[in-house]
Each structure stands twice: as C-alpha cells, then as structure tokens.
Amino acid sequence: MKKGKVLSDVLPIETPHVAESGASSFAPLAERMRPTKIEDVVGQRALLGEGKPLRMMAERGKLHSMIFWGPPGSGKTTMANILARRVNAPFFSLSAISAGVKDLREAIEAARLANESSHDRSVLFIDEVHRFTKAQQDALLGAVEHGVVTLIGATTENPSFEVISPLLSRARVFVLENLSREDLETLLDRALNEDVELAPLGIELPEDARRTLMALSGGDARKMLNALELAVQLGERGGRAGSTDLRVRVVLSPETIEAAYGRKASRYDKAGEEHYNIISAFIKSMRGSDPNAALYWCARMIESGEDIEFIARRMIIFASEDIGNADPNALLLATACWDAVRAVGYPEATIIFGHVVSYLATASKSNATYMGISAAMEDTRNDPNRPVPLHIRNAPTKLMKELGYHAGYRYAHSEEGHFARGMTYLPEGYEDKVYYKPTEQGREKSILERLRALWPGKYKS
C-alpha cells in the first residue's frame, strides 16, 4: 500500500487523558487530549448519551455505515476511532484530500484481507468524504454494499449535496453540533490539569483570557486546544512572588491568546451584556431600514462566533413583528434563511445572511399585525370567557339547533363578492373592536383599501 495515503491500518494510538496516553509528547495538544472512551467524550449528548444511537451501537458491538456531518472540531474523527475500538474491528483511515482512487482500492483490499484474519468487518474512516469525486465514491460503493467495510465518513458539508445518492442511502447521517461554552470549559480544564506537557507548568489563565480563548474558537475544540498550546509558548513566564512552588508559572493574557489565534477578539460575550447590545443594534438597524448598519452588526455576530440559529431565529421574529403584511414575502424569506443556514453552516451561511438581512432591512415596514395580536391577547387575558355568538357556533345536533346555534349565519361564499355584509363575528360587547390597523406601507396599503370597502364603519377613509 502506498505510504502517506492510508493514515493507519491498525487501531489508533490510545490517548485517554494523557496520564494513560501512549501518544508522543511531540503530538499536538488536541491529539494528546483525544479521548478513547465514549464516557470521556465531551458534547454530542444527543448521539452518545445513554440510550442514544451511537452509544447503543457501541454497546451492542454492531456498527452500520454512517456519515458524521458537523463543524470542524466537533469530534467526528474521535467518535470514529472510539466506535471502531469499541467493536474491536480492524481500522483503516483515509483523507479524501490526498487519497485517489488507487489509494482507496488498496485500502479496500487491505480491509478485505484483514476481515479474513480477524473475522470482523473492517471499519474504513474517510475524513472530508465530501471531497471525493463521483468516481471515488462509486469505487467505495461496492465495498460498502457487499459488506467489505463499514464506512464512517466525516464531512463539514451537507452530504445531501456532496455524497452520491446510492452511497448516502446505505449510510445513516448523524448531525454533530458545535460544542457549547460548557463543553469547551470542560475540555480546557482537562487540558490544563491533566496534559503531561501543560499540567506541570502552573498555567495561570484569568477569566478574561479564558473567555477570549473560547470566543475565538467558534466552538471548534481542536482550534481552541491548538491555540492554547501556542499561547503557552508565547506566554509570560515568571515565579510567583513569595511562593515556594517550584513549578514554572505561565501567565496567559487576552493579548497572548489573540496572538496565538492571529486575530483580535471582538468585545462580545454570548452570555454577557455586549451580546444583547449587538443583537439590539442589529434589530434596530433592520427596523430603521438601514441595510449597511444591519449587515455590519450581523457581521459582528458572525465573526464573534454567534450561534447560527440564534441569528436566523431573530430574523424570523423580525419579519413578522416589524414587516408583517407590508411585505408578506419577508417571513417566507426569513424562514427559508433558517433552513438554508442550518443546511450549509459556516462559512457559506454568511452569504445567505447577507442576502436575507439586506432584504429585511430594505422591505416596507409595519408592526400592525404585531400590535393587533398584542391587543387581542390583552383583551383575552382581561376578559377570557366571553361566549361565542350563537350564529357562528356549529349545530351538529337537534338540541343545538333548537337552542339557536348557527341560526342567522350566512355563508360568505354564497354572497356577492364572497362577503356577508352586516355579519358580525366578535363576542357581544366587542363588535366594534379593531385590532388590526394596517398602515399604508407596501402591501398593507391595498389591504387597508379592501378593509375600508368591506367594513366602512371600522375602517374610515
């Protein structure tokens, strides 16, 4: 087999929590900290928690072909290693970035030979599987279909678009999420306290430096650990005054962390005040029909690692609250934005955000629907039990008809213009209430004109 393409033809090196690790101290911190047991994996509880699909596969010792789709540093390679180890299967690994069809065929043949000696189906892990051409994926298909290998693919791209349908139909797709702030905290503390290289150094990481380290990681555990390792090399060294502690002391500042990442951190903390300041600025800029400011504040959130769903969710709310029927397409586009950014992820999601943010900011504005439902909710809270008028109740039984249910109701579609003039639908005492007061902005202007024609007593010119 050609060297340098197949990354391993044995199970990966065991690297529990470093103390037990056989990994070389020359390996990067992220590699040294790679767990080898499901119990030690941080995050992805929806897949690895008790009773969850991947945990059950591992416990039963039976793997199925699967594709892990998730952002960088979310644990795709780690989970592949652990699952293969757990079922004690021969493990082969390829990187789609460097491997060609010839390398793939050699790996499949090696897996076939391993199956004969081990009597277990080999696991073939393909990193960046979306980079394989159609020809490479076709070459892989037969081995998966005939049970030569159990495929575990890893991709940061939507497999629906990047993986051929026949291969996709033979593999289950598992979606991984960015690691949360709590997950990153756990990994960080584990590295500082348990890594054979870092633990003896007495690293001091103040809270502001810790926040910077995690904020710039964008939820990518590997990026965070690599930055930490470089920051330790760059950090200030010095003994603690008056201390008898003989350990080397390394002090890490936010500036050191920024130097390790090669970029500055924004004043933005997803759990702090600046988070709310910036989302407020974003919404107010769209409400004020300033696309330039809206795009700027959106970019600030994206660059600071804001949750992709948080931004999209606020845009959906804005489309109804601040645009409403002035441009009904706004809600459709905002909802499409939600689906699209979740499908493609960062960095391509920034293009979609730019598209939809500029549309929402320049759309005609009206909060009439928002004000209308708010006023109606207020009335129902203050007076929740007003009876439904008899004439708009159903009358499925003889008794109900005798009690006057449905009496006097006129079917709108049987009337001229499909409108039963003079009919009322609100409870007694509320007949003159007006909750929806359309503006003359955008599409609402034509709605207002229609309501004036239908309900002249409520909507006066």
SEVEXPA-329200 format. One record per atom (N, C-alpha, C): x, y, z negated. Coordinates in pm, whole numbers, plus 32768, in hexadecimal, padded with zeros to 4 digits. Layout:
N
XYZ...
//
This chain:
461
80547F8980008000800080008057807C8000803380DE804D80848157805B808881A37FD7810181C07FAA810F82047F2980E382967F3480B082C87EC5808C83557EC07FFC83707EE57FB3830B7F197F2883207F407ECD82DE7EDA7EE2825B7EBF7E9582197E587ED382407DD37E8982857D837EC182C17D0A7EDD825A7C9E7E8D81EF7C997EA781877C377E6681077C647EAC80987C4B7E6E80177C687E647FC57BE97E6D80097B787E567FCC7AF67DFE802B7AA87DD07FFC7A347D81805679E17DD580CE79B87D97814279A77DE381BA79847E2981AB78FE7E8E820078EB7ED68200786C7E76822577FC7E7E81DF778B7E2681FE771B7E53828176DC7DF382DC76CA7E12835B76877D9F8380762C7D8F833A75B97D248362755F7D3D83EF752C7D5F83FE74AC7D768486747C7E09849E74667E59847C74C17EE5849D74C37F358452745C7F07844773E27F5183FC737E7F63836C73AD7EFE833673ED7F0382AE741D7F3082A974B07F4B831B74E87F5D832475787FE082EA75A67FD982A7761A80518278765B807982D876C78033834676D6804F83A6773F80D383ED7723811C8407778C819B844E777F818384DA774B81E1850976F781D4859276C481E885F87733821985C777A88229861F781A81A486357863814085E2784680BD85F17886807F86747856802D86B578AB7FE9873078807F8E871578097F73877E77BE7F1F877077477E99873377687E5B875F77D77DD7872A77FA7DDC8694780F7E4C866178447E5B85D078587E76858B77D47EC685C877807EE2858B76FD7E64858176A87E0985E176BB7D9085E376697D1D859676A87D34855577197CC7850D775A7C9C849677057C1E848F76DB7BF1842176867BE7839E76D47BED832F768C7BDE82AC76CB7B66825F76947B1D829D76397AA6825D76007A2E82B8761179BC827D762C794182CB763D7926832175C4794182EA75507924833274D3797483B374C879E583BC750F7A3A843275047A20849A757079C9847975D079AB84D8763C7958854B7603797D85C376267936863A75F878D986697668785B8685764677F986B276A977B5863F76F2776486617754771B860077A976C8859E7756768785D176EE7638857B769775C2853C76E0758F85807746751D854A7792754284CD77DE75C484B777F275F1843F783A763483DA77DF7676840A777576C883B177227692839B7696762683E1767475EC83D075EE75AE834775DC758983287561754A82A6754374CD8292759974C5822075DC74528201762F7452824476B674BC829076D674C582D677577504827A77BF74EE829878407510823778A975A1820A78AE7601826678A7768C823C78B176B981F078357688821877C376A881CF774776728140775175F98130778575BD80AA778F7609805477F47633808F78647683804378C57702800F788477458066783A77C2803F77FB77AD7FD2779377447FE07742772A7F7F76D977047EF6771276C27EF77785769A7E7977C377057E3F781F77707E8C783377DE7E5C788477BC7E4C791777607E9A794677327E8D79D077297F187A0E77807F327A6F77807FB47AB1773E7FAA7B3A76FF80177B6276C880257BE7771280977C2D771480957CB0775481037CF7771081857CD3776081ED7CC27729826C7C93777F82DF7CC4774483547CC5778D83CE7CE8777684357C7A77E384687C4577DB84D27BE077E485587C27777D85A87C187778862D7C55777986947BE577E186E47BE177E887477B77785A87A77B8D785F88127B3F78C888787B4D795088427B2479BB88857B4B7A41885B7B227A4E88587A8B7A9B87F67A5A7AB687F079CB7A4287C3797679DD878379B2796987577964797486C6793879DE867E796379F385F6793179DB8587799579D885A57A1479B8853E7A797A2284D07A7D7AA084F67A847B0C84937A897B1584467A067B06848C79997B0B844C79157AA183DF79097A2783FD793279BB839B792579D2832379807A09833A79F77A2782CB7A507A8E826E7A117AF882A879D97B5F825779967B25820579247AD5824678D17A9D8203785C7A408192788479EB81AB78E5798C8143790E79D480C979477A3A80E0799A7A85807079D17ACB802279637B04806B79037B47802978937AE57FD9783F7A6F8012782B7A0B7FD377D479DC7F4D780D79D17F43789179A37EC578CE7A197E6D78F57A967E9C78D67B0F7E4F78ED7B1F7E28797F7B057E8479D97B0C7E687A677B8E7EA07AA17BC57E607B097C387E9B7B507C117F267B837C6A7F857B737C4B80107B907CAA80497BF97C7180827C617CBF80C27CCB7C8E81517CDB7CEA81A97CFC7CC682367D047D0282757D807CB382C37DC57CDF830C7E3B7CB4839E7E2E7D0383F57E697CDA84807E757CB584987F067C3A84C37F1D7C0B84DB7FA67C56854F7FE77C9C859E7F977CE7860E7FD07D5D85DB80237D9C856D7FF57E16853E80377E0884B7807D7DA3846B805B7D9583E480927D5283E6811B7D80838E81747D44837E81F77CFB82F982007CC882D882757C7F825A82887CDA81E4826A7D5881EB82967DB7817E827F7DCA816681E97DDA81D1819E7DEB81C5810D7D6F818780CD7CFB81AF80FC7C7E817B80C67C7480E580E07C9580BB81587C8D802C817A7CF07FDA81287D68801281127DCA7FCD80BF7D987FBE802F7D5980267FFD7D2380207F767CB57FB97F6B7C5F7FB27FCF7BF27F507FCF7C297EC27FD57C927EAD80277CCE7E2880307D107E027FAB7D537E617F6B7D8F7E477EE87D237E257E827CB17E687E8B7C427E4B7E2F7C0B7DBF7E497C067D987EC87BD37D137EEA7C2D7CA67EAC7CB17CB97EB47D0F7C597E7B7D037C577DE27CF37CD07DA77CE47CD77D157C677C907CE77BFC7C987D367B7F7C557D127B937BBE7D087BE37B887D637BF97AF77D667C437AC77CEA7C9D7B187CB87CEC7AEE7C447CA77B0F7BC07C5A7B797BBE7C1B7BA37B407B8C7B747B337B4D7B507BA47AC07B277BA77A637B977B7A7A957C117B7F7A437C877B637A487CE37BDB79D87D257BF879D77D827C687A297DFD7C457A837E217C9E7ADA7E947C877A8A7F167C8C7ABB7F777C417A837FFE7C467AE080547C9B7AA780977CFD7AF380F47D507AC281817D337B1B81D07CF87AF8825B7CD87B2F82B47D467ADA83087D7F7B0483657DE87AE783F37DB97B52843A7D9D7B4484C57D727B2D851E7DEC7ADA85857DDB7AB985E17E497A7F85957EC07A2485367EA479F084DF7F0D79AE852D7F7E798085A57F62793F85F67FCA79A0861E80387A238611801E7A86863680837AA085C680E97A6A854F80CF7A7884E381307A28850481AE7A6084E782217A1984F8829F79AE848D82AB7959849A830F78F284348327793383AD834479A383AD838F79E7833083AF7A1B82ED83307A52833C82D57A83830382577A1182CD820279A383168201793082E781B378F5826781F178F58261827578C581E682B8791E8170829379A28186828B7A00811B826879E880EB81DA79BF8146818379A3812480F8791E80DA80E978C080F8813F783880C481337834802C812C787E7FEA8185787A7F57818978A87F19810779127F5080CB79477F19804F78E47F287FDD789D7F987FDC78377FAD7F7577C07F507F8D77957F48800A77207EF8802D77347E65801077AF7E33802877CB7DA4801578037D847F8C78067DE57F34782E7DCB7EA978C27DB87E9479157DE57EF379A67DDC7EDF79D17E3C7E7079977EB27E7179B67F157E0A79377F527DD279417F7D7D5678DD7FD77D1D791580637D2D78CF80B67D7678FF813C7D9178D9819C7D20793C81E87CF47920825C7CA0795C82D47CE8790783297D1C793683A17D617926841A7D09797D847B7D1B797384F97CD17971856B7D36791785C97D21790C86397D7E78DB86B57D37790B87277D6578D887A77D34786F87DF7D937857879A7E0277F787C87E66777987717E63770B87AA7E91768C87617E94769A86E67EED7693866D7EB576A585F47F07763985E37F7175C686227F5F755D861A7FC5758C8650804A75E986B28044761A86F080BD769E86B580EC76EC867D808F7776865780AF778E85C180BA77318570808C774384DE808F76DC84A380EF77088445814476AD840C81A8763C83C1816475C983C381A3754F838B8167755C82F78142759582A1819975A08213817575F281FD80F6765C824B80E576AE823D806D766682777FF4762282E6800975D983267F9C756982CD7F68752A82827FC374BB822B7F9C74E981B47F49756C81977F4D75A381257F0375E7814F7E8275E081CE7E63761F82027DEA75BE825D7DA075C182547D1E756E82AC7CCE75BC832B7CAF757B839D7CBE75BC841E7CA575A084497C15760B84677BCC75FF849D7B457633852C7B4575E485877B10760886147B0F764686397A8A76BF866F7A8E7705869C7A1676F687327A0976F38761798E76E387EF79727766882B7941777388AF794F77E388F4791277E488DA787C785988D27842786188BF77B27832893D776B77EE892976FC77B9899976AF782889D7765A78088A49761F78678A8C75C5788E8A2D7553782D89E4751D7849898874AF78A5891774DC788E88E5755778E3887A758C797388AA759A7984892275CF7A0B895875E17A4F896F755A7A00899B74F67A3689AD746F7A6D8928743B7A2288BD744F7A4D883974207ACF880E74627AD6881E74E77B5087F875307BC7884C75067BAF88CC74F17C1B892674CA7C54890074417BFC88E973E17C2988C2735B7C72883C735F7C4187E273B27C80875F73BE7D0F876F73F57D2087C374587DA587D874937E048819742E7DD4887E73E77E2988C673897E54886F73147DFC881472EA7E1687C772707E4C873B72897E39870473037E5B867873197EC2865F73877EDA86BE73DD7F3A86A774497FC886A074108017863D7441809E8629740C80F9869F742780DC86EC748F8131875E74B0810587DD7468808187F2745F804E88707428803E886F7391801287FF73597FF387FA72CA80688825727180E587FD7291815488247238817988B8724081438901729E8171898A72B3813289F1725680C889CB721180878A2C71B9804C8A9F72087FFF8A80726D7FC98AE672C77F5E8B3972817F6B8BBA728B7F078C1472527EB68C5072C57E358C3572C57DDD8C6173307D6B8CB372F47D7C8D3772EC7D128D8B72B27C908D7F73027C248DAB72C67BA08D9A73037B958DE173897BD08E5973967BC48EA074157C118E5774847C818E1A74627CCD8DCD74C57C848D4D74E87C458D1174857BF78C96749C7B838CB374FB7B3C8D2374E57ACD8D46753C7AFD8D5D75CC7B6F8DA175D87BA68DBC765D7BCA8D3B76A47C078CDE765B7C2F8C5E76957BB78C1376CD7B4A8C1276817AD48BC776AE7A868C1377197A808C97770D7A348CE5776F7A708CDA77FA7AF58CDD78027B378CD878847B398C4C78C07B198BE8786F7B1A8B5E78A27AA38B4278FD7A368B9078ED79BF8B78793D79818AEF792379958AB778AA795D8A34788A79B289C078BC7A2889DE78F57A818977792B7AE5895178BF7AD788D778897B2C88AB781A7BBE88A178467BD6886E78BD7C60885E78ED7CA388E778FA7C5B894879327C9389CE79417CB48A0A78B97C5C89F578577C738A2C77D27CEE89F077927CFC896C779A7D6E892A775B7DF1894C77A07DEF895578237E68897B786B7E918A0A78487E2E8A64783C7E4C8AEE78177E838AF577887E4A8AA477307E7C8AA076A67F0E8A7576A37F2F8A0F76F07FB889DC76F1801A8A4677237FF48A8D778D804A8AF677C280538B6B77607FE28B8C77217FE28BFA76C080408BDE764C80478B5F762280A28B3A75B581338B5475DD81548B3A765B81DC8B55768C81F98BEB7690818F8C3B76A981A08CCC76B381928D13762D81598CCE75CA81328D0E754E81A68D3B74F781868D99749F81E98DD07442820A8D6973D7828B8D5B73BA82B78CFC735582F68D4672DF82DB8D0F726883168D4E71F282E58D0A717483368D0A710B83108CCA708F82AB8D1D7044825C8CDB6FF281F88D216FA1823E8D606F28822D8DE06F1782728E276EAA82538DE96E2382BE8DCA6DD782AD8D956D51827F8D056D4C82798CC36DC082478C3B6DC382BB8BD96DBF82A68B686D7E830A8AFC6D7D82EC8A956DE882838AAD6E36825D8A536EA382C98A5A6F10830B89EC6F27837A89EA6F84834D89D7701582CC89C6702B829C89B370B382B08A33710482CB8A21718582D08A9471DE82458AD071E3823D8B5471E181BB8B9671E781B08BDF726B81458BC072B8812C8C01733880AB8C50732C80B28CD17345803D8D28733B800D8D4873C97F8E8D2973E47F548D4174677EF48DB7745F7F078E1774B57EB18E8E74BA7E598E8675367DED8ED7753E7D9C8ED975B87DEF8EFB76337E538F5476227EA88F7976947EFB8F0376C47F288EAF76677F748E37768D7F1A8DD676D97E9F8DC876A97E408D7076EC7E248DA277797E108E2577877DF68E5F780B7E6D8E4978677EE68E5478317F5E8E3E78837F648DAD78B17F3A8D50785C7F3B8CC278827ED88CA678F17E668CE978EE7E018CD779577E248D2879D47E758D9079C27E948DE67A337E258E467A537DD18E6279F27D648EC07A077D368EF679817CF28F6879847CC08FA579097C338F7478EB7C168F6D786C7B908F4778417B368FC078407ABC8FAD786B7A58901778627A29902477D27A00909C77AC79C490AC772779389072772B79348FEF772278B38FAC773678B48F2C76E6785D8F22768978528EAA763777C28E7A764277B08E01767477298DCF768D76D58DC3760E77158DCB759B76C88DC5751E76C48E4C74D977008EB27515770C8F3274D176BF8FA2751176D7901C74DD768B9091750776A090B2759A771D90A475CB773990CC765476EA907976B876CE8FFD769376798FA676E675F28FE9770075B6901C76977533905A76A3753C90E376E675AB912876D075BE91A9771275C3919977AA760C913477D7761F9124786875A290EF78AC755C9091786D74E1906078AC747A90D178AF747C912778497421919B7848744491F978BC74C5921178CF74EF9268793C74C8922E79C374D491AB79D174B191657A4D741D91757A6D73C8915B7A0A733791647A20730E91F57A3D7344925179F1731E92DE7A05734E93137A8C73BE92E07ABC73EF930A7B40739492D87BAF7364925D7BA3730592297C06728192747BFD7254928F7B8271D792D97B7071E293657BAA7259939F7B9F727094257BD3729094287C67728393B47CAA729993AA7D3B732493D87D65738993B67D12741493D57D33745E93537D507465932A7DCF74A492A97DEE753892A67DCE757B93187DD3760A931B7DB9762792FE7D2675DC933F7CCE75EE93257C3F75C492967C1D755692677C57752691E07C3C759091797C6375CD918A7CD87635912D7D0576AF91357CAA76D091AC7C7C774491BB7C23772F916E7BA176BA91837B6076A391417AE1769490AA7AF3765C90817B6376558FF17B8076E28FB87B8D773990007BD277C48FD37BE2780A8FCB7B5B77EE902B7B02782B90277A7C78048FA77A3377858F827A3E77598F0779FB779A8E8C7A38779C8E877ABC77D78E137B01786B8E067ADC78B38E757AE379438E747ACA79638E4E7A3A79048E6679E0791A8E49795378EB8DBD792D78BF8D6F7990789A8CE57973780D8CD3793F77B48D34795B772A8D28792D76E88CAC796A76908C6F791D76468BF9794A75F78C1B79C8760A8BCA7A2F75CB8BE27AB175328BE47AA674FC8B927A4E746B8B897A4074348C0279F674828C3A799A74548CB07950743D8D2479B0749C8D3C7A09748D8DAA7A6874148D937AC274088D1A7AF8739A8CFC7B5473138D037B0E730E8CD77A9272908CDA7A4772618D697A3072BD8DC37A0F72988E4E79F872698E907A7A729E8E657AEA72738E9C7B6A71E48E707B8C71C18DF57B6971388DC57B7E70D68E187B2B70F88E2C7AAC70A28E7B7A5570928F097A8C71038F457AB671018FCC7AEC70A58FD57B6670A98F707BBD705A8F737C386FC58F817C1A6F968F437BAD6F088F517B8A6EED8FCC7B366F468FE67AD86F2B90537A7B6F3790DD7ABC6F9A90EE7B136FB891747B466F9891887BDA6F7B911D7C226F5891287CAF6ECA90FA7CC96EA890867C966E1E90567C9F6DE790557D2C6D6D90857D396D2990837DBA6D5390F37E196DAE91497DEA6DE391AE7E476E3491697EB56E6E90F57E936EB490A27EF56EAF90117EC46E428FCA7EE76E328F417EB56EA48EE37EDD6EED8F057F476F5C8EB07F706FCF8EB17F0B6FD38F147EB470408F1F7E5570458EA57DF96FD18E7A7DC76FCE8E067D6F6FF78D887DBA6FCB8D7B7E376FF28D077E8770898D037E9A70C48D767EB771548D7B7ECF71A18D637E4E71718D997DE071B48D847D6071B08CF17D37713E8CB17D4F71328C237D31718C8BD07D8B71948BF57E0A71F08BB17E6572808BC57E38729F8C3A7E0273248C557DCF73468BF47D5E72E98BDE7D0572FC8B7F7C9573238AF67CCB72D78AC47D2C72F48A407D65737B8A3F7DAB73968AA87DF7740F8AAB7E49748E8AB27DF574918B0B7D91750D8B197D4475288A9C7CF074BF8A597CC374D489DD7C797505896E7CD574DD89747D547506890C7DB37598891B7DDB75C689967DF1764E89A87E2476B489C97DB876898A067D4976E58A2A7CDF77448A9A7D06779B8ABE7CA878038B217CC578718ADE7D1678B98B237D6F78B28BB47D87784B8BDE7DEF78158B7C7E3E77BC8BA27EAC773C8BE47E7C77158BC87E00769B8C057DCA76A38C9D7DC8771B8CD47DC577288D667DC576ED8DA37E4476F88D5B7EB476C08D8C7F3276288D967F2675EC8D307EEE755A8D2B7EDF752C8D987E7F75758DA97E1175528E147DB475568E9C7DFA75BD8EB37E4975C78F327E9175508F4A7EEC75258EE07F3174B18EE77F8B74338F0F7F3F74158EC57ED573958ED77E9073968F547E3774058F707DF5740C8FE97DA273F490657DF57432906C7E6A741F90E37EBF738F90EE7EF0734E907B7F0772C1907E7F31726890B17EBF727C907B7E48722990A47DD7723D91377DB672B891667DBF72D591F17D9D729592527DFF728A922A7E7E725492857EE471C092707F007183920C7EC270F591F17ED7709E925D7E987024926F7ECD6FC392C97E8D6FA592977E016F9092F37DA46F8092CE7D186EF292E97CE66EC3928D7C906E4592A27C496E4392447BD16E1D92797B5F6E0C92247AE96D7892117AC86D2292287B2C6C9192227B146C6491977AE86C9B912E7B256C7090A77AFD6C9E90887A706D1890B47A4F6D4C909F79C86CF790E979616CD69167797E6C8491B579226BF8917A79176BC4914679876B3E910C79876B349092792E6B929033793E6B8C8FBA78EB6BA88FDB78596BFD904178416C1A906977B76B9D90A177736B5190F577BB6AD7912E77826A6E90C3776B6A62906477C96A028FF777B96A288FA077416AA98F8477316AD68F3376BF6AB98F7A763C6ACB8FFD763B6AAF904975C26A1B903F759C69C2904A75FE6933903E75E2690F8FB375B0694B8F4C75ED69288EC475C2695E8EA6753669CF8EE475126A028ED1748A69A88F16742469788F8E744669248FD973E968958FA673E268678F6A744D67DA8F3E745367D58EBD74A668028E4D746D68198DD474BC679E8D8074DC672A8DA074A366BA8D4274AE66408D7674F966518DD8754E65DF8E09759C65AD8D9975F665298D7F75F664F48D0E764464FA8D2776DA650A8CB9772465088CBF77B564798CDF77E164648D41783963DC8D61786763978CE578A063168CD9788662CB8C6278B062D48C4B794762CE8CB6799662C28CA37A2663438C6F7A6763B38C747A1F642C8C3A7A5C64588BBB7A1263FB8B8079C564188AFD798A63E68A9079E964298A1E79E463F889AB7A30637D897179EC6328892F7A3B62AD88F37A04629E88647A3762F588087A0962EF877F7A3D627B872C7A066236875A799A61C9870D79606147875C796260D887147955605487517955604687B378E16076878E786D606D87E477F860B488687810612A8863784A617588DD7865612B893978C460EA88FF7928609B894F798560278990793D5FE8894478E15F77897A78975FA289EB783A601F89E7780E60538A4F77B660828ACA780360788AC67887609A8B3A78D861288B3A790E61718AC978F961F68AC1793161EE8ACC79C962478B1A7A0462558B277A9561E48B797AD661808B9F7A89610E8BE87AC2613B8C737AF0611A8C947B6C613B8D177BA261C48D207BE3620D8CB27BE062918CB57C1F62838CB77CB762D08D0A7CF962CF8D117D8C63588CE97DC163578C8D7E2063D18C567E59640E8CBC7EBA64868CED7E9864C28D5B7EE364D08D3C7F7964F08CC17F9B65078CA0802964878C9F807C64168CA0803763978CA6808063678D35809563B18D94805E638A8E20806663D98E6880D563A78ED880FE63EA8F27816564748F54813364D78F3E818765608F638161659A8F0980F665578E9980DC65848E39807565928E7E7FEC65318ED87FD265338F207F5364A48F347F2264898F047EA764028F0F7E6D63F98F937E2263CD8FF97E6A63C990807E30636790867DBB639690C27D4F634190CF7CD8635590627C7263998FF57C9863B28F8A7C37641A8FB87BD1640E8F877B5664728FA47AEF64AB8F217ABB65288F297A8E656B8EAE7A6465AD8EB979DB65B08F2F79A465E98F43791F65818F2B78B365AA8F107837654A8EFD77CB64F88F7B77B164898F68777064338FD8774C6480903C76F7647090BC771964B8912476D1653F91457710656C90EF776A65EE910577AB65DC9122784065609130786C6546913978FC659291AA794165AE921578FA65EF928979386686928C792366BC922178EB674C921D78D367989218795768079260795D6861925C79D168ED923C799D691A91C279B969A19199798F6A0891B179FE69E5918D7A766A42919B7AE66A2D92217B2B6A9192757B266A8A92FA7B626AF993087BCA6AE392D57C426B4C92D77CA86B7893647CCA6BF6936F7CEA6C3093F07D106C2394017DA86C59946B7DDA6C5A947F7E6B6CE3945E7EA56D2B94077E5E6DB093DE7E8A6DA9935E7EDD6DEC93607F506DF892E77FA16D7392A57FBF6D7092227FAF6CFB91D27FCE6C8391F47F766C9E92297EFD6C3092477EA16BD592B67ED56C0693087F2D6BB193737F636B3993387FAB6B4F92CF7FFA6ADF929080426A8692447FE06AC0920D7F766A6F91CA7F106A1492307ECD6A4992A57EAD69FB930D7E6D6988933A7EC669A393497F44693993717FA268C9930B7FA768EE928B7FA5688792227FA7683492247F25687692347EB4682E92377E3567D192B07E2C67F993207E6467A193977E666723937D7EB8673393307F2366BF930F7F76666392AC7F31669D924C7EE7664C91E47EA6661292137E216660925D7DD5663792857D4E6642931D7D4065F193697D8665FD93FC7D8365EA94397CF9659E93F57CA36589942C7C1D660794217BC6665A93BF7BE266D293AC7B92674C93ED7BD2675393E77C5567C7941D7C9C679994947CF1679E95097CB5676F95817CF967E295BD7D4D67BE95F67DBD682196357E14685696B47DD5
//
